Amino acid sequence: MNGHGEEQTGFEIGIVVAKKNLKEERVDYEEDCVDVLVSEMKKVGLIVERVVGLAEEFIKVAAPLETLGRAAAALDIKKDGVTI
C-alpha cells in the first residue's frame, strides 16, 4: 500500500470481451467464461476490475509488485545479471 491507502501495482492491461446476447439460452450448470477468467486471475493475486459497456465488457488487470516479484523468482528472471 502507498501512503494513500492504494496498493501499488506494477502494470495494468485491459481485456475486451464481447457481451453475450441476452436472448441466448444458458444451461444452469454452465459458467460464464468471463466469470471463470476473472476468478482465476484473482486466485493468483491479480487485481481485477470489470467495466460493462454497451456492446463489450472491459476487464482491467493489474499486478501488485509482490505478485510480480513472486512470478519473477519462480521464472528466475534476471535484469542485468541480477535476480529481480
PyMOL Python script that loads the backbone (N, CA, C, O; Angstrom):
from pymol import cmd

cmd.read_pdbstr("""\
ATOM      1  N   MET A   1       0.837  -1.178   0.000  1.00  0.00           N
ATOM      2  CA  MET A   1       0.000   0.000   0.000  1.00  0.00           C
ATOM      3  C   MET A   1       0.884   1.244   0.000  1.00  0.00           C
ATOM      4  O   MET A   1       1.934   1.274   0.643  1.00  0.00           O
ATOM      5  N   ASN A   2       0.448   2.264  -0.726  1.00  0.00           N
ATOM      6  CA  ASN A   2       1.169   3.516  -0.655  1.00  0.00           C
ATOM      7  C   ASN A   2       0.540   4.376   0.444  1.00  0.00           C
ATOM      8  O   ASN A   2      -0.358   3.912   1.147  1.00  0.00           O
ATOM      9  N   GLY A   3       0.990   5.596   0.598  1.00  0.00           N
ATOM     10  CA  GLY A   3       0.510   6.454   1.675  1.00  0.00           C
ATOM     11  C   GLY A   3      -0.948   6.853   1.552  1.00  0.00           C
ATOM     12  O   GLY A   3      -1.515   7.406   2.495  1.00  0.00           O
ATOM     13  N   HIS A   4      -1.566   6.588   0.415  1.00  0.00           N
ATOM     14  CA  HIS A   4      -2.950   6.998   0.183  1.00  0.00           C
ATOM     15  C   HIS A   4      -3.940   5.844   0.313  1.00  0.00           C
ATOM     16  O   HIS A   4      -5.109   5.993  -0.041  1.00  0.00           O
ATOM     17  N   GLY A   5      -3.485   4.695   0.817  1.00  0.00           N
ATOM     18  CA  GLY A   5      -4.384   3.573   1.020  1.00  0.00           C
ATOM     19  C   GLY A   5      -4.628   2.739  -0.221  1.00  0.00           C
ATOM     20  O   GLY A   5      -5.513   1.884  -0.227  1.00  0.00           O
ATOM     21  N   GLU A   6      -3.842   2.980  -1.293  1.00  0.00           N
ATOM     22  CA  GLU A   6      -3.985   2.205  -2.516  1.00  0.00           C
ATOM     23  C   GLU A   6      -2.793   1.277  -2.659  1.00  0.00           C
ATOM     24  O   GLU A   6      -1.673   1.629  -2.289  1.00  0.00           O
ATOM     25  N   GLU A   7      -3.037   0.096  -3.197  1.00  0.00           N
ATOM     26  CA  GLU A   7      -1.969  -0.860  -3.403  1.00  0.00           C
ATOM     27  C   GLU A   7      -1.199  -0.475  -4.659  1.00  0.00           C
ATOM     28  O   GLU A   7      -1.795  -0.202  -5.701  1.00  0.00           O
ATOM     29  N   GLN A   8       0.139  -0.455  -4.558  1.00  0.00           N
ATOM     30  CA  GLN A   8       0.967  -0.116  -5.705  1.00  0.00           C
ATOM     31  C   GLN A   8       0.998  -1.293  -6.666  1.00  0.00           C
ATOM     32  O   GLN A   8       1.207  -2.435  -6.258  1.00  0.00           O
ATOM     33  N   THR A   9       0.788  -1.007  -7.944  1.00  0.00           N
ATOM     34  CA  THR A   9       0.770  -2.070  -8.939  1.00  0.00           C
ATOM     35  C   THR A   9       1.919  -1.898  -9.907  1.00  0.00           C
ATOM     36  O   THR A   9       2.399  -0.789 -10.138  1.00  0.00           O
ATOM     37  N   GLY A  10       2.355  -3.016 -10.470  1.00  0.00           N
ATOM     38  CA  GLY A  10       3.477  -2.999 -11.395  1.00  0.00           C
ATOM     39  C   GLY A  10       3.068  -2.672 -12.820  1.00  0.00           C
ATOM     40  O   GLY A  10       3.836  -2.032 -13.539  1.00  0.00           O
ATOM     41  N   PHE A  11       1.905  -3.081 -13.247  1.00  0.00           N
ATOM     42  CA  PHE A  11       1.446  -2.809 -14.602  1.00  0.00           C
ATOM     43  C   PHE A  11      -0.061  -2.966 -14.659  1.00  0.00           C
ATOM     44  O   PHE A  11      -0.679  -3.502 -13.739  1.00  0.00           O
ATOM     45  N   GLU A  12      -0.634  -2.500 -15.729  1.00  0.00           N
ATOM     46  CA  GLU A  12      -2.078  -2.646 -15.910  1.00  0.00           C
ATOM     47  C   GLU A  12      -2.353  -2.913 -17.382  1.00  0.00           C
ATOM     48  O   GLU A  12      -1.786  -2.260 -18.257  1.00  0.00           O
ATOM     49  N   ILE A  13      -3.228  -3.877 -17.646  1.00  0.00           N
ATOM     50  CA  ILE A  13      -3.643  -4.184 -19.007  1.00  0.00           C
ATOM     51  C   ILE A  13      -5.157  -4.213 -19.061  1.00  0.00           C
ATOM     52  O   ILE A  13      -5.818  -4.248 -18.024  1.00  0.00           O
ATOM     53  N   GLY A  14      -5.700  -4.198 -20.247  1.00  0.00           N
ATOM     54  CA  GLY A  14      -7.137  -4.296 -20.421  1.00  0.00           C
ATOM     55  C   GLY A  14      -7.481  -5.419 -21.381  1.00  0.00           C
ATOM     56  O   GLY A  14      -6.783  -5.634 -22.371  1.00  0.00           O
ATOM     57  N   ILE A  15      -8.546  -6.124 -21.090  1.00  0.00           N
ATOM     58  CA  ILE A  15      -9.045  -7.187 -21.948  1.00  0.00           C
ATOM     59  C   ILE A  15     -10.467  -6.817 -22.328  1.00  0.00           C
ATOM     60  O   ILE A  15     -11.274  -6.470 -21.465  1.00  0.00           O
ATOM     61  N   VAL A  16     -10.776  -6.888 -23.617  1.00  0.00           N
ATOM     62  CA  VAL A  16     -12.120  -6.555 -24.083  1.00  0.00           C
ATOM     63  C   VAL A  16     -12.812  -7.843 -24.530  1.00  0.00           C
ATOM     64  O   VAL A  16     -12.268  -8.623 -25.312  1.00  0.00           O
ATOM     65  N   VAL A  17     -14.029  -8.047 -24.012  1.00  0.00           N
ATOM     66  CA  VAL A  17     -14.804  -9.239 -24.334  1.00  0.00           C
ATOM     67  C   VAL A  17     -16.183  -8.792 -24.823  1.00  0.00           C
ATOM     68  O   VAL A  17     -16.840  -7.978 -24.174  1.00  0.00           O
ATOM     69  N   ALA A  18     -16.621  -9.329 -25.971  1.00  0.00           N
ATOM     70  CA  ALA A  18     -17.961  -9.003 -26.472  1.00  0.00           C
ATOM     71  C   ALA A  18     -19.002  -9.558 -25.504  1.00  0.00           C
ATOM     72  O   ALA A  18     -18.873 -10.681 -25.017  1.00  0.00           O
ATOM     73  N   LYS A  19     -20.027  -8.767 -25.233  1.00  0.00           N
ATOM     74  CA  LYS A  19     -21.084  -9.223 -24.326  1.00  0.00           C
ATOM     75  C   LYS A  19     -21.926 -10.287 -25.013  1.00  0.00           C
ATOM     76  O   LYS A  19     -22.139 -10.245 -26.225  1.00  0.00           O
ATOM     77  N   LYS A  20     -22.402 -11.244 -24.218  1.00  0.00           N
ATOM     78  CA  LYS A  20     -23.272 -12.294 -24.757  1.00  0.00           C
ATOM     79  C   LYS A  20     -24.647 -11.724 -25.054  1.00  0.00           C
ATOM     80  O   LYS A  20     -25.109 -10.788 -24.401  1.00  0.00           O
ATOM     81  N   ASN A  21     -25.277 -12.299 -26.037  1.00  0.00           N
ATOM     82  CA  ASN A  21     -26.639 -11.919 -26.372  1.00  0.00           C
ATOM     83  C   ASN A  21     -27.549 -12.436 -25.252  1.00  0.00           C
ATOM     84  O   ASN A  21     -27.552 -13.631 -24.959  1.00  0.00           O
ATOM     85  N   LEU A  22     -28.304 -11.559 -24.639  1.00  0.00           N
ATOM     86  CA  LEU A  22     -29.162 -11.953 -23.514  1.00  0.00           C
ATOM     87  C   LEU A  22     -30.254 -12.937 -23.933  1.00  0.00           C
ATOM     88  O   LEU A  22     -30.824 -13.623 -23.085  1.00  0.00           O
ATOM     89  N   LYS A  23     -30.547 -13.013 -25.228  1.00  0.00           N
ATOM     90  CA  LYS A  23     -31.586 -13.923 -25.694  1.00  0.00           C
ATOM     91  C   LYS A  23     -31.095 -15.362 -25.787  1.00  0.00           C
ATOM     92  O   LYS A  23     -31.894 -16.289 -25.921  1.00  0.00           O
ATOM     93  N   GLU A  24     -29.761 -15.547 -25.714  1.00  0.00           N
ATOM     94  CA  GLU A  24     -29.219 -16.905 -25.767  1.00  0.00           C
ATOM     95  C   GLU A  24     -29.632 -17.663 -24.520  1.00  0.00           C
ATOM     96  O   GLU A  24     -29.606 -17.125 -23.413  1.00  0.00           O
ATOM     97  N   GLU A  25     -30.007 -18.900 -24.706  1.00  0.00           N
ATOM     98  CA  GLU A  25     -30.359 -19.723 -23.553  1.00  0.00           C
ATOM     99  C   GLU A  25     -29.095 -20.274 -22.929  1.00  0.00           C
ATOM    100  O   GLU A  25     -28.148 -20.641 -23.625  1.00  0.00           O
ATOM    101  N   ARG A  26     -29.095 -20.327 -21.602  1.00  0.00           N
ATOM    102  CA  ARG A  26     -27.947 -20.875 -20.888  1.00  0.00           C
ATOM    103  C   ARG A  26     -28.393 -22.076 -20.086  1.00  0.00           C
ATOM    104  O   ARG A  26     -29.505 -22.123 -19.559  1.00  0.00           O
ATOM    105  N   VAL A  27     -27.507 -23.036 -20.008  1.00  0.00           N
ATOM    106  CA  VAL A  27     -27.745 -24.189 -19.154  1.00  0.00           C
ATOM    107  C   VAL A  27     -27.347 -23.775 -17.741  1.00  0.00           C
ATOM    108  O   VAL A  27     -26.343 -23.085 -17.567  1.00  0.00           O
ATOM    109  N   ASP A  28     -28.113 -24.182 -16.729  1.00  0.00           N
ATOM    110  CA  ASP A  28     -27.873 -23.752 -15.356  1.00  0.00           C
ATOM    111  C   ASP A  28     -26.462 -24.039 -14.865  1.00  0.00           C
ATOM    112  O   ASP A  28     -25.889 -23.224 -14.142  1.00  0.00           O
ATOM    113  N   TYR A  29     -25.896 -25.165 -15.235  1.00  0.00           N
ATOM    114  CA  TYR A  29     -24.582 -25.529 -14.727  1.00  0.00           C
ATOM    115  C   TYR A  29     -23.443 -24.870 -15.505  1.00  0.00           C
ATOM    116  O   TYR A  29     -22.288 -24.946 -15.085  1.00  0.00           O
ATOM    117  N   GLU A  30     -23.743 -24.245 -16.601  1.00  0.00           N
ATOM    118  CA  GLU A  30     -22.725 -23.621 -17.434  1.00  0.00           C
ATOM    119  C   GLU A  30     -22.272 -22.303 -16.805  1.00  0.00           C
ATOM    120  O   GLU A  30     -23.101 -21.458 -16.468  1.00  0.00           O
ATOM    121  N   GLU A  31     -20.970 -22.128 -16.649  1.00  0.00           N
ATOM    122  CA  GLU A  31     -20.446 -20.885 -16.086  1.00  0.00           C
ATOM    123  C   GLU A  31     -20.065 -19.934 -17.217  1.00  0.00           C
ATOM    124  O   GLU A  31     -19.664 -20.362 -18.299  1.00  0.00           O
ATOM    125  N   ASP A  32     -20.195 -18.662 -16.953  1.00  0.00           N
ATOM    126  CA  ASP A  32     -19.781 -17.647 -17.901  1.00  0.00           C
ATOM    127  C   ASP A  32     -18.256 -17.658 -17.971  1.00  0.00           C
ATOM    128  O   ASP A  32     -17.592 -17.630 -16.935  1.00  0.00           O
ATOM    129  N   CYS A  33     -17.696 -17.699 -19.175  1.00  0.00           N
ATOM    130  CA  CYS A  33     -16.240 -17.789 -19.328  1.00  0.00           C
ATOM    131  C   CYS A  33     -15.534 -16.572 -18.736  1.00  0.00           C
ATOM    132  O   CYS A  33     -14.417 -16.701 -18.235  1.00  0.00           O
ATOM    133  N   VAL A  34     -16.155 -15.399 -18.781  1.00  0.00           N
ATOM    134  CA  VAL A  34     -15.547 -14.206 -18.202  1.00  0.00           C
ATOM    135  C   VAL A  34     -15.482 -14.335 -16.678  1.00  0.00           C
ATOM    136  O   VAL A  34     -14.494 -13.928 -16.066  1.00  0.00           O
ATOM    137  N   ASP A  35     -16.524 -14.896 -16.063  1.00  0.00           N
ATOM    138  CA  ASP A  35     -16.510 -15.116 -14.619  1.00  0.00           C
ATOM    139  C   ASP A  35     -15.372 -16.048 -14.227  1.00  0.00           C
ATOM    140  O   ASP A  35     -14.696 -15.821 -13.223  1.00  0.00           O
ATOM    141  N   VAL A  36     -15.161 -17.093 -15.014  1.00  0.00           N
ATOM    142  CA  VAL A  36     -14.085 -18.050 -14.732  1.00  0.00           C
ATOM    143  C   VAL A  36     -12.731 -17.369 -14.887  1.00  0.00           C
ATOM    144  O   VAL A  36     -11.850 -17.547 -14.046  1.00  0.00           O
ATOM    145  N   LEU A  37     -12.557 -16.591 -15.952  1.00  0.00           N
ATOM    146  CA  LEU A  37     -11.303 -15.890 -16.188  1.00  0.00           C
ATOM    147  C   LEU A  37     -10.988 -14.934 -15.045  1.00  0.00           C
ATOM    148  O   LEU A  37      -9.862 -14.917 -14.545  1.00  0.00           O
ATOM    149  N   VAL A  38     -11.958 -14.148 -14.630  1.00  0.00           N
ATOM    150  CA  VAL A  38     -11.767 -13.197 -13.533  1.00  0.00           C
ATOM    151  C   VAL A  38     -11.439 -13.937 -12.235  1.00  0.00           C
ATOM    152  O   VAL A  38     -10.542 -13.530 -11.496  1.00  0.00           O
ATOM    153  N   SER A  39     -12.155 -15.005 -11.961  1.00  0.00           N
ATOM    154  CA  SER A  39     -11.916 -15.790 -10.755  1.00  0.00           C
ATOM    155  C   SER A  39     -10.492 -16.355 -10.719  1.00  0.00           C
ATOM    156  O   SER A  39      -9.822 -16.294  -9.688  1.00  0.00           O
ATOM    157  N   GLU A  40     -10.039 -16.900 -11.839  1.00  0.00           N
ATOM    158  CA  GLU A  40      -8.690 -17.477 -11.897  1.00  0.00           C
ATOM    159  C   GLU A  40      -7.618 -16.406 -11.748  1.00  0.00           C
ATOM    160  O   GLU A  40      -6.595 -16.647 -11.106  1.00  0.00           O
ATOM    161  N   MET A  41      -7.832 -15.232 -12.328  1.00  0.00           N
ATOM    162  CA  MET A  41      -6.856 -14.154 -12.189  1.00  0.00           C
ATOM    163  C   MET A  41      -6.770 -13.681 -10.742  1.00  0.00           C
ATOM    164  O   MET A  41      -5.682 -13.391 -10.245  1.00  0.00           O
ATOM    165  N   LYS A  42      -7.911 -13.601 -10.066  1.00  0.00           N
ATOM    166  CA  LYS A  42      -7.915 -13.189  -8.664  1.00  0.00           C
ATOM    167  C   LYS A  42      -7.230 -14.222  -7.780  1.00  0.00           C
ATOM    168  O   LYS A  42      -6.578 -13.859  -6.801  1.00  0.00           O
ATOM    169  N   LYS A  43      -7.366 -15.508  -8.109  1.00  0.00           N
ATOM    170  CA  LYS A  43      -6.742 -16.573  -7.310  1.00  0.00           C
ATOM    171  C   LYS A  43      -5.224 -16.457  -7.278  1.00  0.00           C
ATOM    172  O   LYS A  43      -4.596 -16.818  -6.283  1.00  0.00           O
ATOM    173  N   VAL A  44      -4.626 -15.953  -8.365  1.00  0.00           N
ATOM    174  CA  VAL A  44      -3.167 -15.838  -8.411  1.00  0.00           C
ATOM    175  C   VAL A  44      -2.667 -14.483  -7.920  1.00  0.00           C
ATOM    176  O   VAL A  44      -1.476 -14.185  -8.016  1.00  0.00           O
ATOM    177  N   GLY A  45      -3.578 -13.662  -7.395  1.00  0.00           N
ATOM    178  CA  GLY A  45      -3.172 -12.412  -6.769  1.00  0.00           C
ATOM    179  C   GLY A  45      -3.268 -11.175  -7.632  1.00  0.00           C
ATOM    180  O   GLY A  45      -2.782 -10.115  -7.239  1.00  0.00           O
ATOM    181  N   LEU A  46      -3.881 -11.281  -8.798  1.00  0.00           N
ATOM    182  CA  LEU A  46      -4.039 -10.106  -9.651  1.00  0.00           C
ATOM    183  C   LEU A  46      -5.220  -9.260  -9.180  1.00  0.00           C
ATOM    184  O   LEU A  46      -6.160  -9.769  -8.568  1.00  0.00           O
ATOM    185  N   ILE A  47      -5.156  -7.984  -9.469  1.00  0.00           N
ATOM    186  CA  ILE A  47      -6.248  -7.064  -9.148  1.00  0.00           C
ATOM    187  C   ILE A  47      -7.088  -6.943 -10.411  1.00  0.00           C
ATOM    188  O   ILE A  47      -6.575  -6.566 -11.465  1.00  0.00           O
ATOM    189  N   VAL A  48      -8.372  -7.260 -10.311  1.00  0.00           N
ATOM    190  CA  VAL A  48      -9.246  -7.303 -11.487  1.00  0.00           C
ATOM    191  C   VAL A  48     -10.455  -6.409 -11.261  1.00  0.00           C
ATOM    192  O   VAL A  48     -11.095  -6.456 -10.210  1.00  0.00           O
ATOM    193  N   GLU A  49     -10.757  -5.594 -12.267  1.00  0.00           N
ATOM    194  CA  GLU A  49     -11.942  -4.732 -12.222  1.00  0.00           C
ATOM    195  C   GLU A  49     -12.713  -4.933 -13.520  1.00  0.00           C
ATOM    196  O   GLU A  49     -12.140  -4.863 -14.608  1.00  0.00           O
ATOM    197  N   ARG A  50     -14.008  -5.181 -13.402  1.00  0.00           N
ATOM    198  CA  ARG A  50     -14.867  -5.364 -14.584  1.00  0.00           C
ATOM    199  C   ARG A  50     -15.666  -4.097 -14.836  1.00  0.00           C
ATOM    200  O   ARG A  50     -16.249  -3.520 -13.918  1.00  0.00           O
ATOM    201  N   VAL A  51     -15.682  -3.667 -16.111  1.00  0.00           N
ATOM    202  CA  VAL A  51     -16.443  -2.489 -16.516  1.00  0.00           C
ATOM    203  C   VAL A  51     -17.338  -2.925 -17.667  1.00  0.00           C
ATOM    204  O   VAL A  51     -16.850  -3.397 -18.694  1.00  0.00           O
ATOM    205  N   VAL A  52     -18.646  -2.768 -17.499  1.00  0.00           N
ATOM    206  CA  VAL A  52     -19.596  -3.197 -18.519  1.00  0.00           C
ATOM    207  C   VAL A  52     -19.939  -2.018 -19.422  1.00  0.00           C
ATOM    208  O   VAL A  52     -20.415  -0.981 -18.958  1.00  0.00           O
ATOM    209  N   GLY A  53     -19.689  -2.194 -20.724  1.00  0.00           N
ATOM    210  CA  GLY A  53     -20.024  -1.179 -21.712  1.00  0.00           C
ATOM    211  C   GLY A  53     -21.301  -1.568 -22.440  1.00  0.00           C
ATOM    212  O   GLY A  53     -21.989  -2.505 -22.035  1.00  0.00           O
ATOM    213  N   LEU A  54     -21.618  -0.856 -23.506  1.00  0.00           N
ATOM    214  CA  LEU A  54     -22.835  -1.142 -24.259  1.00  0.00           C
ATOM    215  C   LEU A  54     -22.740  -2.451 -25.031  1.00  0.00           C
ATOM    216  O   LEU A  54     -23.651  -3.276 -24.970  1.00  0.00           O
ATOM    217  N   ALA A  55     -21.641  -2.646 -25.756  1.00  0.00           N
ATOM    218  CA  ALA A  55     -21.504  -3.850 -26.576  1.00  0.00           C
ATOM    219  C   ALA A  55     -20.400  -4.786 -26.070  1.00  0.00           C
ATOM    220  O   ALA A  55     -20.353  -5.956 -26.448  1.00  0.00           O
ATOM    221  N   GLU A  56     -19.523  -4.270 -25.221  1.00  0.00           N
ATOM    222  CA  GLU A  56     -18.406  -5.058 -24.718  1.00  0.00           C
ATOM    223  C   GLU A  56     -18.303  -4.946 -23.211  1.00  0.00           C
ATOM    224  O   GLU A  56     -18.878  -4.056 -22.584  1.00  0.00           O
ATOM    225  N   GLU A  57     -17.548  -5.883 -22.648  1.00  0.00           N
ATOM    226  CA  GLU A  57     -17.199  -5.834 -21.236  1.00  0.00           C
ATOM    227  C   GLU A  57     -15.687  -5.674 -21.182  1.00  0.00           C
ATOM    228  O   GLU A  57     -14.961  -6.364 -21.897  1.00  0.00           O
ATOM    229  N   PHE A  58     -15.215  -4.770 -20.340  1.00  0.00           N
ATOM    230  CA  PHE A  58     -13.790  -4.496 -20.225  1.00  0.00           C
ATOM    231  C   PHE A  58     -13.299  -5.054 -18.893  1.00  0.00           C
ATOM    232  O   PHE A  58     -13.917  -4.847 -17.849  1.00  0.00           O
ATOM    233  N   ILE A  59     -12.177  -5.766 -18.950  1.00  0.00           N
ATOM    234  CA  ILE A  59     -11.582  -6.323 -17.739  1.00  0.00           C
ATOM    235  C   ILE A  59     -10.237  -5.637 -17.565  1.00  0.00           C
ATOM    236  O   ILE A  59      -9.333  -5.821 -18.380  1.00  0.00           O
ATOM    237  N   LYS A  60     -10.098  -4.842 -16.499  1.00  0.00           N
ATOM    238  CA  LYS A  60      -8.841  -4.177 -16.205  1.00  0.00           C
ATOM    239  C   LYS A  60      -8.071  -5.061 -15.229  1.00  0.00           C
ATOM    240  O   LYS A  60      -8.607  -5.493 -14.208  1.00  0.00           O
ATOM    241  N   VAL A  61      -6.808  -5.321 -15.555  1.00  0.00           N
ATOM    242  CA  VAL A  61      -5.992  -6.229 -14.753  1.00  0.00           C
ATOM    243  C   VAL A  61      -4.708  -5.517 -14.342  1.00  0.00           C
ATOM    244  O   VAL A  61      -4.034  -4.897 -15.164  1.00  0.00           O
ATOM    245  N   ALA A  62      -4.390  -5.617 -13.074  1.00  0.00           N
ATOM    246  CA  ALA A  62      -3.147  -5.055 -12.552  1.00  0.00           C
ATOM    247  C   ALA A  62      -2.490  -6.086 -11.640  1.00  0.00           C
ATOM    248  O   ALA A  62      -3.158  -6.945 -11.064  1.00  0.00           O
ATOM    249  N   ALA A  63      -1.178  -5.985 -11.522  1.00  0.00           N
ATOM    250  CA  ALA A  63      -0.445  -6.922 -10.672  1.00  0.00           C
ATOM    251  C   ALA A  63       0.290  -6.153  -9.591  1.00  0.00           C
ATOM    252  O   ALA A  63       1.076  -5.256  -9.896  1.00  0.00           O
ATOM    253  N   PRO A  64       0.045  -6.493  -8.322  1.00  0.00           N
ATOM    254  CA  PRO A  64       0.823  -5.868  -7.242  1.00  0.00           C
ATOM    255  C   PRO A  64       2.296  -6.249  -7.406  1.00  0.00           C
ATOM    256  O   PRO A  64       2.608  -7.319  -7.930  1.00  0.00           O
ATOM    257  N   LEU A  65       3.197  -5.378  -6.960  1.00  0.00           N
ATOM    258  CA  LEU A  65       4.623  -5.651  -7.099  1.00  0.00           C
ATOM    259  C   LEU A  65       5.010  -6.959  -6.425  1.00  0.00           C
ATOM    260  O   LEU A  65       5.911  -7.650  -6.900  1.00  0.00           O
ATOM    261  N   GLU A  66       4.353  -7.310  -5.335  1.00  0.00           N
ATOM    262  CA  GLU A  66       4.635  -8.574  -4.647  1.00  0.00           C
ATOM    263  C   GLU A  66       4.350  -9.765  -5.566  1.00  0.00           C
ATOM    264  O   GLU A  66       5.126 -10.719  -5.607  1.00  0.00           O
ATOM    265  N   THR A  67       3.246  -9.707  -6.297  1.00  0.00           N
ATOM    266  CA  THR A  67       2.888 -10.778  -7.228  1.00  0.00           C
ATOM    267  C   THR A  67       3.903 -10.861  -8.362  1.00  0.00           C
ATOM    268  O   THR A  67       4.294 -11.956  -8.766  1.00  0.00           O
ATOM    269  N   LEU A  68       4.331  -9.710  -8.878  1.00  0.00           N
ATOM    270  CA  LEU A  68       5.344  -9.695  -9.935  1.00  0.00           C
ATOM    271  C   LEU A  68       6.660 -10.274  -9.432  1.00  0.00           C
ATOM    272  O   LEU A  68       7.346 -10.994 -10.158  1.00  0.00           O
ATOM    273  N   GLY A  69       7.011  -9.960  -8.192  1.00  0.00           N
ATOM    274  CA  GLY A  69       8.245 -10.477  -7.605  1.00  0.00           C
ATOM    275  C   GLY A  69       8.221 -11.988  -7.473  1.00  0.00           C
ATOM    276  O   GLY A  69       9.206 -12.659  -7.779  1.00  0.00           O
ATOM    277  N   ARG A  70       7.087 -12.527  -7.015  1.00  0.00           N
ATOM    278  CA  ARG A  70       6.958 -13.987  -6.895  1.00  0.00           C
ATOM    279  C   ARG A  70       7.075 -14.649  -8.258  1.00  0.00           C
ATOM    280  O   ARG A  70       7.735 -15.678  -8.399  1.00  0.00           O
ATOM    281  N   ALA A  71       6.429 -14.056  -9.269  1.00  0.00           N
ATOM    282  CA  ALA A  71       6.481 -14.630 -10.612  1.00  0.00           C
ATOM    283  C   ALA A  71       7.910 -14.562 -11.165  1.00  0.00           C
ATOM    284  O   ALA A  71       8.380 -15.518 -11.783  1.00  0.00           O
ATOM    285  N   ALA A  72       8.599 -13.439 -10.945  1.00  0.00           N
ATOM    286  CA  ALA A  72       9.972 -13.301 -11.424  1.00  0.00           C
ATOM    287  C   ALA A  72      10.884 -14.324 -10.757  1.00  0.00           C
ATOM    288  O   ALA A  72      11.745 -14.914 -11.410  1.00  0.00           O
ATOM    289  N   ALA A  73      10.696 -14.533  -9.454  1.00  0.00           N
ATOM    290  CA  ALA A  73      11.519 -15.511  -8.735  1.00  0.00           C
ATOM    291  C   ALA A  73      11.234 -16.926  -9.240  1.00  0.00           C
ATOM    292  O   ALA A  73      12.159 -17.717  -9.425  1.00  0.00           O
ATOM    293  N   ALA A  74       9.974 -17.245  -9.460  1.00  0.00           N
ATOM    294  CA  ALA A  74       9.613 -18.580  -9.934  1.00  0.00           C
ATOM    295  C   ALA A  74      10.159 -18.834 -11.333  1.00  0.00           C
ATOM    296  O   ALA A  74      10.525 -19.963 -11.660  1.00  0.00           O
ATOM    297  N   LEU A  75      10.219 -17.791 -12.162  1.00  0.00           N
ATOM    298  CA  LEU A  75      10.724 -17.929 -13.527  1.00  0.00           C
ATOM    299  C   LEU A  75      12.217 -17.657 -13.626  1.00  0.00           C
ATOM    300  O   LEU A  75      12.806 -17.771 -14.701  1.00  0.00           O
ATOM    301  N   ASP A  76      12.835 -17.293 -12.489  1.00  0.00           N
ATOM    302  CA  ASP A  76      14.262 -16.969 -12.423  1.00  0.00           C
ATOM    303  C   ASP A  76      14.611 -15.877 -13.426  1.00  0.00           C
ATOM    304  O   ASP A  76      15.588 -15.989 -14.166  1.00  0.00           O
ATOM    305  N   ILE A  77      13.796 -14.814 -13.441  1.00  0.00           N
ATOM    306  CA  ILE A  77      14.010 -13.694 -14.351  1.00  0.00           C
ATOM    307  C   ILE A  77      15.090 -12.788 -13.752  1.00  0.00           C
ATOM    308  O   ILE A  77      15.056 -12.458 -12.566  1.00  0.00           O
ATOM    309  N   LYS A  78      16.041 -12.397 -14.592  1.00  0.00           N
ATOM    310  CA  LYS A  78      17.129 -11.553 -14.140  1.00  0.00           C
ATOM    311  C   LYS A  78      17.209 -10.284 -15.002  1.00  0.00           C
ATOM    312  O   LYS A  78      16.920 -10.302 -16.198  1.00  0.00           O
ATOM    313  N   LYS A  79      17.605  -9.202 -14.364  1.00  0.00           N
ATOM    314  CA  LYS A  79      17.788  -7.934 -15.057  1.00  0.00           C
ATOM    315  C   LYS A  79      19.242  -7.546 -14.904  1.00  0.00           C
ATOM    316  O   LYS A  79      19.702  -7.331 -13.783  1.00  0.00           O
ATOM    317  N   ASP A  80      19.978  -7.450 -15.996  1.00  0.00           N
ATOM    318  CA  ASP A  80      21.401  -7.092 -15.991  1.00  0.00           C
ATOM    319  C   ASP A  80      22.202  -7.991 -15.058  1.00  0.00           C
ATOM    320  O   ASP A  80      23.071  -7.517 -14.326  1.00  0.00           O
ATOM    321  N   GLY A  81      21.906  -9.305 -15.086  1.00  0.00           N
ATOM    322  CA  GLY A  81      22.657 -10.259 -14.287  1.00  0.00           C
ATOM    323  C   GLY A  81      22.252 -10.338 -12.836  1.00  0.00           C
ATOM    324  O   GLY A  81      22.820 -11.130 -12.084  1.00  0.00           O
ATOM    325  N   VAL A  82      21.274  -9.532 -12.416  1.00  0.00           N
ATOM    326  CA  VAL A  82      20.814  -9.528 -11.028  1.00  0.00           C
ATOM    327  C   VAL A  82      19.399 -10.101 -10.986  1.00  0.00           C
ATOM    328  O   VAL A  82      18.534  -9.678 -11.753  1.00  0.00           O
ATOM    329  N   THR A  83      19.163 -11.061 -10.095  1.00  0.00           N
ATOM    330  CA  THR A  83      17.834 -11.632  -9.971  1.00  0.00           C
ATOM    331  C   THR A  83      16.892 -10.565  -9.445  1.00  0.00           C
ATOM    332  O   THR A  83      17.198  -9.874  -8.474  1.00  0.00           O
ATOM    333  N   ILE A  84      15.747 -10.437 -10.091  1.00  0.00           N
ATOM    334  CA  ILE A  84      14.747  -9.443  -9.691  1.00  0.00           C
ATOM    335  C   ILE A  84      14.030  -9.919  -8.447  1.00  0.00           C
ATOM    336  O   ILE A  84      13.146  -9.228  -7.941  1.00  0.00           O
TER     337      ILE A  84
END
""", "prot")
cmd.dss("prot")
cmd.show_as("cartoon", "prot")
cmd.util.cbc("prot")
cmd.orient("prot")
